[in-house]
């Protein structure tokens, strides 16, 4: 017996619409994507997030990296979190 239920949760409309479009591109309903994610979470007790930086963030990182290479004296470098926390005056 396969009993179905409904889950209602709030999400950003733009996010929902983008996810629906992406699922449609794969030829599957968004419900199938969500059910697959729920099943994997229930089965493995974990979830994975894969992050691919947006192009503008990659450009920003490249700019900061170049600035660091050209002017390392402008940046503080810490070997551990304790030194960073002390430098910030949080201890």
GUTI-144146 format. One record per residue (C-alpha): x, z, y; residue number from 1; residue in one letter. Coordinates in steps of 0.2 Angstrom, whole numbers, padded with zeros to 4 digits, always signed. Example, Ala and Ser with C-alpha at 12.3 -4.5 7.8 and 13.67 -1.06 7.14 Angstrom:
BEGIN
<node east="+0062" up="+0039" north="-0022" nr="1" rest="a"/>
<node east="+0068" up="+0036" north="-0005" nr="2" rest="s"/>
//
This chain:
BEGIN
<node east="+0000" up="+0000" north="+0000" nr="1" rest="x"/>
<node east="+0007" up="-0005" north="+0017" nr="2" rest="x"/>
<node east="+0000" up="+0005" north="+0031" nr="3" rest="x"/>
<node east="+0003" up="-0001" north="+0048" nr="4" rest="x"/>
<node east="+0003" up="+0010" north="+0064" nr="5" rest="x"/>
<node east="+0005" up="+0006" north="+0083" nr="6" rest="x"/>
<node east="+0020" up="+0013" north="+0093" nr="7" rest="x"/>
<node east="+0018" up="+0013" north="+0112" nr="8" rest="x"/>
<node east="+0032" up="+0015" north="+0124" nr="9" rest="x"/>
<node east="+0037" up="+0011" north="+0141" nr="10" rest="x"/>
<node east="+0050" up="-0002" north="+0145" nr="11" rest="x"/>
<node east="+0055" up="-0013" north="+0160" nr="12" rest="x"/>
<node east="+0043" up="-0028" north="+0161" nr="13" rest="x"/>
<node east="+0058" up="-0039" north="+0164" nr="14" rest="x"/>
<node east="+0067" up="-0032" north="+0149" nr="15" rest="x"/>
<node east="+0052" up="-0035" north="+0138" nr="16" rest="x"/>
<node east="+0050" up="-0053" north="+0144" nr="17" rest="x"/>
<node east="+0068" up="-0057" north="+0142" nr="18" rest="x"/>
<node east="+0068" up="-0050" north="+0124" nr="19" rest="x"/>
<node east="+0052" up="-0059" north="+0120" nr="20" rest="x"/>
<node east="+0060" up="-0076" north="+0126" nr="21" rest="x"/>
<node east="+0076" up="-0072" north="+0116" nr="22" rest="x"/>
<node east="+0065" up="-0068" north="+0100" nr="23" rest="x"/>
<node east="+0055" up="-0084" north="+0103" nr="24" rest="x"/>
<node east="+0071" up="-0094" north="+0104" nr="25" rest="x"/>
<node east="+0075" up="-0087" north="+0086" nr="26" rest="x"/>
<node east="+0057" up="-0092" north="+0081" nr="27" rest="x"/>
<node east="+0052" up="-0074" north="+0077" nr="28" rest="x"/>
<node east="+0040" up="-0062" north="+0086" nr="29" rest="x"/>
<node east="+0047" up="-0047" north="+0096" nr="30" rest="x"/>
<node east="+0038" up="-0036" north="+0084" nr="31" rest="x"/>
<node east="+0049" up="-0042" north="+0070" nr="32" rest="x"/>
<node east="+0065" up="-0038" north="+0080" nr="33" rest="x"/>
<node east="+0059" up="-0021" north="+0084" nr="34" rest="x"/>
<node east="+0053" up="-0017" north="+0066" nr="35" rest="x"/>
<node east="+0070" up="-0023" north="+0060" nr="36" rest="x"/>
<node east="+0079" up="-0011" north="+0072" nr="37" rest="x"/>
<node east="+0068" up="+0004" north="+0068" nr="38" rest="x"/>
<node east="+0071" up="+0000" north="+0049" nr="39" rest="x"/>
<node east="+0090" up="+0000" north="+0051" nr="40" rest="x"/>
<node east="+0089" up="+0016" north="+0061" nr="41" rest="x"/>
<node east="+0079" up="+0025" north="+0048" nr="42" rest="x"/>
<node east="+0089" up="+0018" north="+0034" nr="43" rest="x"/>
<node east="+0106" up="+0022" north="+0041" nr="44" rest="x"/>
<node east="+0103" up="+0036" north="+0053" nr="45" rest="x"/>
<node east="+0113" up="+0027" north="+0066" nr="46" rest="x"/>
<node east="+0111" up="+0013" north="+0079" nr="47" rest="x"/>
<node east="+0124" up="+0001" north="+0086" nr="48" rest="x"/>
<node east="+0125" up="-0006" north="+0103" nr="49" rest="x"/>
<node east="+0136" up="-0021" north="+0106" nr="50" rest="x"/>
<node east="+0140" up="-0024" north="+0124" nr="51" rest="x"/>
<node east="+0146" up="-0040" north="+0131" nr="52" rest="x"/>
<node east="+0152" up="-0038" north="+0149" nr="53" rest="x"/>
<node east="+0143" up="-0049" north="+0162" nr="54" rest="x"/>
<node east="+0153" up="-0063" north="+0170" nr="55" rest="x"/>
<node east="+0153" up="-0054" north="+0187" nr="56" rest="x"/>
<node east="+0160" up="-0038" north="+0179" nr="57" rest="x"/>
<node east="+0174" up="-0048" north="+0170" nr="58" rest="x"/>
<node east="+0179" up="-0056" north="+0187" nr="59" rest="x"/>
<node east="+0178" up="-0038" north="+0195" nr="60" rest="x"/>
<node east="+0189" up="-0031" north="+0181" nr="61" rest="x"/>
<node east="+0202" up="-0046" north="+0183" nr="62" rest="x"/>
<node east="+0203" up="-0043" north="+0202" nr="63" rest="x"/>
<node east="+0206" up="-0024" north="+0200" nr="64" rest="x"/>
<node east="+0219" up="-0027" north="+0186" nr="65" rest="x"/>
<node east="+0228" up="-0040" north="+0197" nr="66" rest="x"/>
<node east="+0228" up="-0027" north="+0211" nr="67" rest="x"/>
<node east="+0235" up="-0014" north="+0200" nr="68" rest="x"/>
<node east="+0249" up="-0025" north="+0194" nr="69" rest="x"/>
<node east="+0253" up="-0030" north="+0212" nr="70" rest="x"/>
<node east="+0252" up="-0013" north="+0219" nr="71" rest="x"/>
<node east="+0253" up="+0001" north="+0206" nr="72" rest="x"/>
<node east="+0258" up="+0013" north="+0220" nr="73" rest="x"/>
<node east="+0240" up="+0013" north="+0226" nr="74" rest="x"/>
<node east="+0233" up="+0020" north="+0210" nr="75" rest="x"/>
<node east="+0234" up="+0037" north="+0201" nr="76" rest="x"/>
<node east="+0237" up="+0037" north="+0182" nr="77" rest="x"/>
<node east="+0234" up="+0052" north="+0171" nr="78" rest="x"/>
<node east="+0240" up="+0055" north="+0154" nr="79" rest="x"/>
<node east="+0225" up="+0066" north="+0149" nr="80" rest="x"/>
<node east="+0208" up="+0072" north="+0155" nr="81" rest="x"/>
<node east="+0214" up="+0089" north="+0160" nr="82" rest="x"/>
<node east="+0226" up="+0082" north="+0173" nr="83" rest="x"/>
<node east="+0212" up="+0071" north="+0180" nr="84" rest="x"/>
<node east="+0200" up="+0086" north="+0181" nr="85" rest="x"/>
<node east="+0213" up="+0096" north="+0190" nr="86" rest="x"/>
<node east="+0217" up="+0082" north="+0202" nr="87" rest="x"/>
<node east="+0199" up="+0080" north="+0207" nr="88" rest="x"/>
<node east="+0198" up="+0099" north="+0211" nr="89" rest="x"/>
<node east="+0186" up="+0103" north="+0197" nr="90" rest="x"/>
<node east="+0196" up="+0117" north="+0190" nr="91" rest="x"/>
//
